[in-house]
Amino acid sequence: MVLVNFKEPQVCEDLVVERKLEILVVDDHQLILTGTLDVLSREYPKANIIKARTAQETLSFIQSHQFDLLVMDLSIPDCQGERAEIDLGIQLLRNLLKEYPHQNFIVQSSYVKALIRIKHEIDNHQGGFAIADKGLPEEEMLMRVNLAIIGATHTKDIKTGIELKPEWVDVLRLAFEDGLTDKEIANRMYKSERAVRTYWTKIQDVLGVYPEDCKQSGKNLRIQTEIRSREEGLID
């Protein structure tokens, strides 16, 4: 939902060119990184744009600089040479939202659905926050960049119908990403098996996956839960 009345693109541009902007762009894909840097450099020719390719580089820069905007992908590695992971990007963003409540962000990623996992933190963030799928046209992407820079929010790309509590998401991850049984999940989460079974029923209710429907169609309840979870971006 856009929280500002954005009628004239030039208005946003006027607001942001009054002084030299400081922008950090985080993406480990060189082609995408180069393209993003080129677009931002043309839009803000006087801006100081810094690039980072890992979570550790991002933390180092943001701890030593004050940025007007942080543009970040979600699938990034922790360090150079390591595998890029969406979970790592989500956790980095969650930490940054907590530590820098007034920082302006735009998440530019092919995995924007995954942001549903931290929608509560995004909704409570005090700085600008916008979301841009990497497939967006340049003009639309720049409009969202401008919104984030002036402190506005644009999160309509997150489907609001599906919201799970953090512990429910933990159950999904432990089951479908780590391959744990309910007993193992209970031990890992310091919960009873009964509590874990209750979590499953709540998760399936939110996702619209019900035992009677699966029974009638001959489908496996757990498999359908996994499919729906992946469709909604709750797990990778």
C-alpha positions as CSV (number, residue, x, y, z in Angstrom):
1,M,0.0,0.0,0.0
2,V,1.4,3.4,-1.0
3,L,1.3,5.9,1.8
4,V,2.0,9.0,-0.2
5,N,0.0,10.7,-2.9
6,F,2.5,10.2,-5.8
7,K,1.1,12.2,-8.7
8,E,4.1,14.0,-10.1
9,P,7.4,12.0,-10.5
10,Q,9.3,15.3,-10.8
11,V,8.3,16.2,-7.2
12,C,10.2,13.3,-5.8
13,E,13.1,14.0,-8.0
14,D,13.3,17.6,-6.8
15,L,13.3,16.4,-3.2
16,V,16.2,14.1,-3.6
17,V,18.6,16.2,-5.7
18,E,18.9,19.0,-3.2
19,R,22.0,17.3,-1.8
20,K,24.3,14.4,-2.8
21,L,22.7,11.1,-2.1
22,E,24.4,8.2,-0.5
23,I,23.2,4.8,-1.8
24,L,24.3,1.3,-1.1
25,V,23.4,-1.4,-3.6
26,V,23.6,-5.1,-2.5
27,D,23.6,-7.9,-5.1
28,D,25.9,-10.7,-5.8
29,H,25.0,-11.1,-9.4
30,Q,27.4,-9.0,-11.4
31,L,25.1,-8.4,-14.4
32,I,22.2,-7.3,-12.2
33,L,24.5,-5.3,-10.0
34,T,26.0,-3.5,-13.0
35,G,22.5,-2.8,-14.5
36,T,21.2,-1.4,-11.2
37,L,24.2,0.8,-10.8
38,D,23.8,2.1,-14.3
39,V,20.1,2.9,-13.8
40,L,20.7,4.7,-10.5
41,S,23.7,6.6,-11.8
42,R,21.6,7.9,-14.7
43,E,18.8,8.9,-12.5
44,Y,21.0,10.4,-9.8
45,P,24.2,11.5,-11.5
46,K,25.5,13.3,-8.4
47,A,24.9,10.4,-6.0
48,N,27.6,8.5,-4.3
49,I,26.7,4.9,-5.0
50,I,28.5,2.1,-3.2
51,K,28.2,-1.6,-4.1
52,A,28.3,-4.7,-1.9
53,R,28.0,-8.3,-2.9
54,T,27.8,-10.1,0.5
55,A,26.1,-9.8,3.9
56,Q,29.4,-9.1,5.6
57,E,30.2,-6.3,3.2
58,T,26.8,-4.8,3.7
59,L,27.2,-4.8,7.5
60,S,30.6,-3.2,7.2
61,F,29.4,-0.4,5.0
62,I,26.2,0.3,6.9
63,Q,28.1,0.5,10.2
64,S,30.5,3.1,8.8
65,H,28.3,5.1,6.5
66,Q,24.9,6.9,6.6
67,F,23.0,6.0,3.5
68,D,19.9,7.7,2.1
69,L,18.9,4.4,0.6
70,L,19.8,0.7,0.8
71,V,18.9,-1.3,-2.4
72,M,19.2,-5.0,-1.7
73,D,18.6,-8.4,-3.2
74,L,17.4,-11.2,-0.9
75,S,19.5,-14.0,-2.3
76,I,23.0,-13.1,-1.2
77,P,26.0,-15.0,0.3
78,D,27.4,-14.3,3.8
79,C,31.0,-14.0,2.5
80,Q,32.6,-14.0,-0.9
81,G,32.8,-17.5,-2.4
82,E,29.9,-18.9,-0.4
83,R,26.5,-19.8,-1.8
84,A,23.8,-17.2,-2.0
85,E,20.7,-18.0,0.2
86,I,17.3,-16.3,0.5
87,D,17.1,-17.1,4.2
88,L,20.4,-15.3,4.8
89,G,19.1,-12.2,3.0
90,I,15.8,-12.3,5.0
91,Q,17.7,-12.6,8.3
92,L,20.1,-9.7,7.3
93,L,17.1,-7.5,6.4
94,R,15.3,-8.4,9.7
95,N,18.4,-7.4,11.7
96,L,18.8,-4.2,9.7
97,L,15.2,-3.2,10.2
98,K,15.7,-3.7,14.0
99,E,19.1,-1.9,14.3
100,Y,18.3,0.9,11.8
101,P,14.7,1.8,12.3
102,H,14.9,5.0,10.2
103,Q,16.9,3.6,7.3
104,N,15.3,3.7,3.9
105,F,15.2,0.4,2.0
106,I,14.1,-1.0,-1.3
107,V,14.2,-4.7,-1.8
108,Q,14.9,-5.5,-5.5
109,S,14.7,-9.2,-5.9
110,S,13.2,-12.1,-7.8
111,Y,12.1,-13.5,-4.4
112,V,9.9,-10.7,-3.0
113,K,7.2,-13.2,-1.9
114,A,9.7,-14.3,0.8
115,L,9.2,-11.0,2.5
116,I,5.9,-12.3,3.9
117,R,8.0,-14.0,6.5
118,I,9.0,-10.6,8.1
119,K,5.9,-8.6,7.1
120,H,5.3,-7.6,10.8
121,E,8.8,-6.1,11.0
122,I,8.2,-4.3,7.7
123,D,4.9,-2.9,8.7
124,N,6.4,-1.5,11.9
125,H,9.5,0.0,10.2
126,Q,9.7,3.8,10.5
127,G,11.9,4.5,7.5
128,G,11.0,4.2,3.8
129,F,10.4,0.7,2.5
130,A,9.6,-0.3,-1.1
131,I,9.6,-3.6,-3.0
132,A,10.5,-4.0,-6.6
133,D,10.6,-7.3,-8.5
134,K,13.6,-7.6,-10.7
135,G,11.3,-7.9,-13.7
136,L,9.7,-4.5,-13.2
137,P,10.2,-1.9,-16.0
138,E,12.9,0.7,-15.3
139,E,10.4,3.5,-14.9
140,E,8.3,1.6,-12.3
141,M,11.4,0.6,-10.4
142,L,12.7,4.2,-10.2
143,M,9.3,5.4,-9.0
144,R,9.6,2.9,-6.1
145,V,13.2,4.0,-5.4
146,N,12.0,7.6,-5.1
147,L,9.2,6.6,-2.7
148,A,11.7,4.8,-0.5
149,I,14.1,7.7,-0.5
150,I,11.4,10.2,0.7
151,G,10.4,7.8,3.5
152,A,7.3,6.3,1.9
153,T,6.1,2.7,1.9
154,H,5.2,0.6,-1.1
155,T,4.6,-3.1,-0.2
156,K,1.6,-4.1,-2.3
157,D,3.7,-6.9,-3.8
158,I,3.5,-8.8,-0.5
159,K,0.3,-10.9,-0.5
160,T,-1.4,-9.9,2.8
161,G,-3.8,-12.8,2.9
162,I,-1.2,-15.2,4.3
163,E,0.6,-14.3,7.5
164,L,2.1,-16.9,9.8
165,K,3.6,-16.5,13.2
166,P,7.4,-16.9,13.4
167,E,7.2,-20.2,15.2
168,W,4.9,-21.6,12.5
169,V,7.4,-20.6,9.8
170,D,10.1,-22.3,11.9
171,V,8.1,-25.5,11.8
172,L,7.9,-25.3,8.0
173,R,11.6,-24.7,7.6
174,L,12.6,-27.5,9.9
175,A,10.3,-29.9,8.2
176,F,10.7,-29.1,4.6
177,E,14.2,-27.6,4.4
178,D,16.0,-29.5,7.2
179,G,13.9,-32.7,6.7
180,L,13.1,-33.2,10.5
181,T,10.3,-35.3,11.9
182,D,7.8,-33.8,14.3
183,K,9.6,-35.3,17.2
184,E,12.9,-33.7,16.1
185,I,11.2,-30.4,15.4
186,A,9.8,-30.5,19.0
187,N,13.2,-31.1,20.4
188,R,14.8,-28.4,18.3
189,M,12.1,-25.8,19.3
190,Y,11.9,-27.0,22.9
191,K,8.2,-27.7,22.5
192,S,6.1,-30.8,23.0
193,E,5.1,-32.9,20.0
194,R,1.5,-32.0,20.8
195,A,2.4,-28.3,20.4
196,V,4.0,-29.0,17.0
197,R,1.0,-30.9,15.8
198,T,-1.2,-27.9,16.8
199,Y,1.1,-25.7,14.8
200,W,0.6,-27.9,11.8
201,T,-3.2,-27.5,12.0
202,K,-2.9,-23.7,12.3
203,I,-0.5,-23.6,9.4
204,Q,-2.8,-25.7,7.2
205,D,-5.8,-23.7,8.2
206,V,-4.1,-20.4,7.1
207,L,-2.9,-22.0,3.9
208,G,-6.3,-23.5,3.1
209,V,-5.0,-27.1,3.2
210,Y,-7.5,-29.4,4.9
211,P,-7.5,-33.2,5.6
212,E,-10.9,-33.8,4.2
213,D,-10.1,-32.2,0.9
214,C,-6.8,-34.1,0.6
215,K,-8.6,-37.4,1.4
216,Q,-11.2,-36.8,-1.2
217,S,-8.7,-36.0,-3.9
218,G,-6.2,-38.7,-2.8
219,K,-3.5,-36.1,-2.1
220,N,-1.0,-36.2,0.8
221,L,-1.7,-33.6,3.4
222,R,1.9,-32.9,4.2
223,I,2.9,-32.7,0.6
224,Q,0.1,-30.2,-0.2
225,T,1.2,-28.1,2.8
226,E,4.7,-28.0,1.4
227,I,3.5,-27.0,-2.0
228,R,1.3,-24.2,-0.7
229,S,4.1,-23.0,1.6
230,R,6.5,-22.7,-1.4
231,E,3.9,-21.0,-3.5
232,E,3.4,-18.4,-0.9
233,G,7.1,-17.8,-0.4
234,L,7.1,-19.0,3.2
235,I,10.0,-21.5,2.5
236,D,12.5,-21.7,-0.4
